[in-house]
Amino acid sequence: MRQRSWWGVALTGVAVTLIAWFTLRPSPEDIHKVAQTDFLCLYACGDQALRDAVLNIVLFVPLGFALAWWLPGWAAILLCIAATCGIEYVQWGWLAGRDASLRDLLTNALGGAAGVGLAHGWRRVLLPTAPAAARLAT
């Protein structure tokens, strides 16, 4: 396995550990909030909907980035989607006070895809050519 692949596997382990820490712990103090949220809710799901959506995206960017270091882009995105489906299933069925929703599935998948995009295009963003820098600035 190439050195980049080993780094990708190691970063994937770190990303999975962080995601598990933030998403797979019970939160009994939030049971009453979860009972009021519908799984099919996409936008206004509670009083912290925008914050939750942004945090879900940010949480999955490192996983998509790490997976893209050692897997093809389509496989990395599919693994991010599978991971979020598994997390939401566990939250929905077994974790007290954890909120599973369709919005979480979509924002987690979006975060993973953004991470894959960053892994493949980080040089264009951080070291752009002069015309690309002008487009990015615009």
C-alpha positions in Angstrom: 0.0 0.0 0.0 1.3 3.4 -0.9 2.2 5.9 1.8 -0.7 8.2 0.9 -3.0 5.2 1.3 -1.7 4.5 4.8 -2.3 8.1 5.7 -5.8 7.9 4.3 -6.6 4.7 6.4 -5.2 6.4 9.5 -7.2 9.6 8.9 -10.3 7.5 8.2 -9.9 5.9 11.6 -9.6 9.3 13.3 -12.6 10.6 11.4 -14.7 7.6 12.3 -13.7 7.8 15.9 -14.7 11.5 16.1 -18.0 10.9 14.3 -18.8 8.0 16.6 -18.0 10.2 19.7 -20.3 13.0 18.6 -23.2 10.9 17.2 -23.4 7.6 19.1 -23.6 8.7 22.7 -27.0 8.8 24.4 -28.4 12.2 25.3 -31.2 11.6 27.8 -31.7 15.3 28.6 -32.9 15.8 25.0 -35.6 13.0 24.9 -38.5 15.6 25.0 -37.0 17.5 22.0 -36.5 14.3 19.9 -40.1 13.2 20.5 -41.3 16.4 18.8 -39.1 16.0 15.7 -40.3 14.0 12.6 -37.9 11.8 10.7 -39.0 13.3 7.4 -38.3 16.9 8.5 -35.9 18.7 6.1 -35.6 22.3 7.2 -37.3 23.7 10.4 -36.7 20.7 12.7 -36.4 22.3 16.1 -34.9 25.6 17.2 -31.4 24.8 16.2 -32.0 23.5 12.7 -29.4 25.6 10.8 -26.8 24.9 13.5 -27.4 21.2 13.3 -27.2 21.1 9.5 -23.9 23.0 9.4 -22.4 20.8 12.2 -23.5 17.7 10.3 -21.8 18.9 7.1 -18.6 19.9 9.0 -18.5 16.6 10.9 -18.5 14.5 7.7 -16.0 16.6 5.6 -12.9 14.9 7.3 -14.4 11.4 6.6 -14.9 12.1 2.9 -11.4 13.7 2.7 -9.7 10.8 4.4 -11.6 8.1 2.4 -10.7 9.9 -0.9 -7.0 9.4 -0.1 -7.3 5.7 -0.5 -10.5 5.0 -2.4 -12.0 6.2 -5.7 -14.3 9.2 -5.3 -17.5 7.3 -5.9 -16.6 4.6 -3.4 -15.7 7.3 -0.8 -19.0 9.0 -1.2 -20.9 5.7 -1.0 -19.1 4.8 2.2 -20.0 8.2 3.7 -23.7 7.6 2.8 -23.6 4.1 4.3 -22.0 5.4 7.4 -24.6 8.1 7.9 -27.4 5.6 7.2 -26.0 3.3 9.9 -25.6 6.2 12.4 -29.2 7.4 11.8 -30.5 3.9 12.1 -28.8 3.4 15.5 -29.9 6.9 16.7 -33.5 6.2 15.6 -33.8 2.8 17.2 -31.5 2.6 20.2 -30.1 5.8 21.5 -32.1 7.8 24.0 -32.3 11.5 23.1 -30.6 11.2 19.7 -32.4 12.7 16.8 -32.5 10.9 13.5 -33.8 12.7 10.5 -33.8 12.8 6.7 -32.0 16.2 7.0 -29.2 14.5 8.9 -28.8 11.9 6.1 -28.6 14.6 3.5 -26.3 17.0 5.3 -23.9 14.2 6.3 -23.8 12.9 2.8 -23.2 16.5 1.5 -20.3 16.9 4.0 -18.8 13.6 2.9 -19.0 14.6 -0.7 -17.5 18.0 0.1 -14.6 16.2 1.8 -14.0 14.1 -1.3 -14.1 17.2 -3.5 -11.6 18.9 -1.2 -9.3 15.9 -1.3 -9.3 15.9 -5.1 -9.2 19.7 -5.6 -7.4 21.2 -2.6 -4.5 22.5 -4.7 -6.9 24.4 -6.9 -8.4 26.1 -3.9 -5.2 26.7 -1.8 -2.8 27.4 -4.7 -4.9 28.7 -7.6 -3.6 30.1 -10.8 -4.2 33.8 -11.4 -7.4 33.4 -13.4 -8.7 30.8 -10.9 -7.9 33.2 -8.0 -9.9 35.9 -9.7 -12.9 33.5 -10.1 -12.6 32.3 -6.4 -12.4 35.9 -5.2 -15.5 36.7 -7.2 
